Amino acid sequence: MNTTISTKILLFIGLFAAIIVGAGEFLLHYVPGGPEGEISMLEKVPLARASKGHFLAVLGTPLYLAGYYGLMLFFKKTNQLLAWLLLITGVLSFTFGGVYVSSRYFAAEVLQRSAGTADHAFYLQSYEDHYQVLVWGLRVLITAVSVIYVLLVLKNKQGIPKWLAIFNPIILLILIISSLLWYRPLGAYIAPIAMNTTHFVFFGLLLLQTKKLNHNH
């Protein structure tokens, strides 16, 4: 199989997105010792650092769409319908994700500046109702991405090994977030950027496969 240059470039862009957005989310989310919660981390992160992270994360998020387009091209020979569904669910995932990540800096500023006031509980609840709920939508979509990806790997006509199905986004995401329980010193660094760590591994493994396949043909 000859993987087209455009497919490889698109997958590289997806990998680059994981690095850029991951760096941005690290600046937005990292607190020493690891996060206690997805919102509580915002009440402790330094605002000057979070501001820089905001722009990096927003800049990099659209690049994920190119990565998913590359996945669609990669799996198109296996099953066009499933390949397009993979693209659509991936685009929807990072549309939700982009809206969510763009809210994080402003939420941190509002929550920190209202701390100790009567308004704090109102702002906290409003953020949970309007933005934190998007995380659950994102997780449902990433689960759908994972199911479609597993089907494509098991059916694949590209010659990639079927064990790659194990390394689907939802399994990787669970493993990375759970690192806060089984090895917190590592989890403190990778859990705040879990979706990006997931996709760095995800795109990286597929890129390695395209290199091997092209070398063998």
Secondary structure by P-SEA (a helix, b strand, c coil): ccccaaaaaaaaaaaaaaaaaaaaaaaaccccccccccccccccccaaaaaaaaaaaaaccaaaaaaaaaaaaaaccccaaaaaaaaaaaaaaaaaaaaaaaaaaaaaaaaaaaccccaaaaaaaaaaaccaaaaaaaaaaaaaaaaaaaaaaaacccccccccccccaaaaaaaaaacccccaaaaaccccaaaaaaaaaaaaaaaaaaaaaaaac
